[in-house]
Amino acid sequence: MRRLNLALAERSYPILIDGGLLSRADLILPFLNSARVALVSNTTVAPLYLDVLAAALEKVGVGVTPIILPDGEAHKNWESLNLIYDGLLATRCDRSTTVVALGGGVIGDLAGFAAATYQRGVPFIQIPTTLLSQVDSSVGGKTGINHPRGKNMVGAFWQPKLVLADTDTLKTLPDRELSAGLAEVIKYGLIRDLPFLAWLEANMDGLLARDTELLAHAIERSCANKAEVVAADEYETARDGGRALLNLGHTFGHAIETGVGYGEWLHGEAVAAGTMMAVELSHRLGWLSAADVGRVRTLLQRAGLPVIGPDLGAARYLDLMSHDKKVVAGSLRLVLLKALGEAVTCADTPRDEIVAAIESCCRE
């Protein structure tokens, strides 16, 4: 079993990566405040994995309250959040009840936000079942819901007690979801880990073929990168760089998700197209060569990801991006690349260059 630690003083927690972890209640038990959990999942994941996890917990005397939500980004909203509250209240869950998220990023964000706010905060455990959630959203404590005007605009920082990444769950993951997760994996190579980027180029075919050891290594390396960044800047308050660098491609990508309607594009797909916009903009600013741009495009395409965004119109992109959480004092901060493996935040990027980058990476 691969084990990492996210170092946040008294709120530090382990990230465990291996196959067969859903049946390992012994790994979960030390992190419970009482012998009761509320297990939040969705209509896709629950039929596959809820019984395995629930049976393991009940075998060691832990009572399980299942709360099943509709599946998909379109349901990452107040209505689904209230379904969690309803389930917690109806079964009289108290402050010692641990909320456990079993699912992808949407479930993790919803369950985490519910845990952060129910009775002003209850314990929380992440059991991510998609590649994207295993390498990104389950680690770092960001939780929340979408608003019609912007993605993830309502939420809270609420760190889990434990992250349990069972690689066996990737066996049932649709190909499109696997590719979406690879967008976040590639991101780490682009922003801070050039050797990892080269490793991904050498092993992309094996990752797509779901080689267990390769996937486990990619998850471990991604989580290690994120853990280092989050430990240094948990609340994304650093003026330059810091946790904001993890958002490469996300400002453009969130505009895509909001603009076309939540759920039409998977998060990783939107991030991939957004990454190409950021890479193109970095090239236009003279930081990346044409060869660098081609290298990124080729890797994303090999991963089965889109490199062209929907043609919402540059004005619509800019309007949606103006609602991004990285807007500070009216200034949009973009994450760009000074070089492959070296990301920076920029608050003074010329508007005409942003427009040109968007237009060069869009189509009807």
Protein Blocks (a to p, Z undefined) as FASTA:
>chain_A
ZZddddehjlgccddddehklmmmmlmmmmpcbfcdcddddfklmmmmmmmmmmmmmmno
pacddddddedjklmcfklmmmmmmmmmmnopafkbccddeddfklmmmmmmmmmmggoi
aadddddfbfklmmmmmgnoiacdddfkbghkbccddddfbdcddfklmmmgcfklmmmm
mmmmmmmmmmmpmklmmmmmmmmmmmmnopaklmmmmmmmmmmmmmmmmmmmmnopafgg
pjllmmgoklmmmmmmmmnoghjacfklmmmmmmmmmmmmmmmnopacfklmmmmmmmmm
mnopafbdcdebjklmmmmmmmpmkbgghiacddddfbghiacddfkbcfklmmmmmmmm
gcZZ
